[in-house]
């Protein structure tokens, strides 16, 4: 009995380093159907998760275990998409309770428990990360958008991969045009309203620069007014405590005249840092040095007598 238990544990270590395994994999390593059934009985040390997939334990699953279990259940060629894929590519987003998996259209397998399966004739070329196949960012965002009805959440969802530099606005448009048009009316309308998403990408690049700097979080897209409340200029990021503004020099912004009124802003005592898009993208160290230096200089001066309007608190 001891040898049998030891052999079972050895087999489990081979096929289930993450604590989940397929029944087929366990059988290949010598775990008999009887032992498998015994260990998965109510109150036993293992449990069945999905048809053909077991957990070698009974504790709450982590997300990687759910991803592995869902893709093994879905079968060869399956691809994880939607929010899990965006998260795997680097976007800060919380996945939903279900794992959204794309499977070949001819495969007859149904959604079950936390595995949400979608048959498709247009499987994407996957990007494999840590042994799991994920849909590319544009496809993942569009797949998630098909199941979202809130315009506000749709705007955030479709902006997300551009914000993190995972894909461009044109790639989102192309992906939306290529795929099945069913359930995409709301996404198409929101995407049209978002335009080129150039400013979204710049904001994402700026946020990533700030992530590693010893500066307090700024406020975003602020109109600076004088003491009488008259608008003086617009900055992309604003540190209200010291009167420091940061502008990304882009040609397609909402406030082209006010934003370039640097002399009026400087006349009020505001310290301005201007960063061209190519520098923001290609020279992070220089941008970081300029921001830290400007914040230090602004902190040594009396705060200018200005008001900041239309502030949006920084979010990740």
HELIX and SHEET records of a PDB file:
HELIX    1   1 UNK A    2  UNK A   15  1                                  14    
HELIX    2   2 UNK A   23  UNK A   28  1                                   6    
HELIX    3   3 UNK A   33  UNK A   39  1                                   7    
HELIX    4   4 UNK A   63  UNK A   74  1                                  12    
HELIX    5   5 UNK A   82  UNK A   89  1                                   8    
HELIX    6   6 UNK A  137  UNK A  145  1                                   9    
HELIX    7   7 UNK A  151  UNK A  163  1                                  13    
HELIX    8   8 UNK A  169  UNK A  178  1                                  10    
HELIX    9   9 UNK A  185  UNK A  194  1                                  10    
HELIX   10  10 UNK A  198  UNK A  210  1                                  13    
HELIX   11  11 UNK A  256  UNK A  259  1                                   4    
HELIX   12  12 UNK A  262  UNK A  267  1                                   6    
HELIX   13  13 UNK A  277  UNK A  282  1                                   6    
HELIX   14  14 UNK A  284  UNK A  299  1                                  16    
SHEET    1   A 3 UNK A  20  UNK A  22  0                                        
SHEET    2   A 3 UNK A  53  UNK A  55 -1                                        
SHEET    3   A 3 UNK A  47  UNK A  50 -1                                        
SHEET    1   B 3 UNK A  79  UNK A  80  0                                        
SHEET    2   B 3 UNK A  99  UNK A 104 -1                                        
SHEET    3   B 3 UNK A 115  UNK A 120  1                                        
SHEET    1   C 2 UNK A 127  UNK A 129  0                                        
SHEET    2   C 2 UNK A 132  UNK A 134 -1                                        
SHEET    1   D 5 UNK A 271  UNK A 276  0                                        
SHEET    2   D 5 UNK A 244  UNK A 249  1                                        
SHEET    3   D 5 UNK A 231  UNK A 239 -1                                        
SHEET    4   D 5 UNK A 219  UNK A 225 -1                                        
SHEET    5   D 5 UNK A 307  UNK A 309 -1                                        
SHEET    1   E 5 UNK A 271  UNK A 276  0                                        
SHEET    2   E 5 UNK A 244  UNK A 249  1                                        
SHEET    3   E 5 UNK A 231  UNK A 239 -1                                        
SHEET    4   E 5 UNK A 219  UNK A 225 -1                                        
SHEET    5   E 5 UNK A 312  UNK A 313 -1                                        
END                                                                             
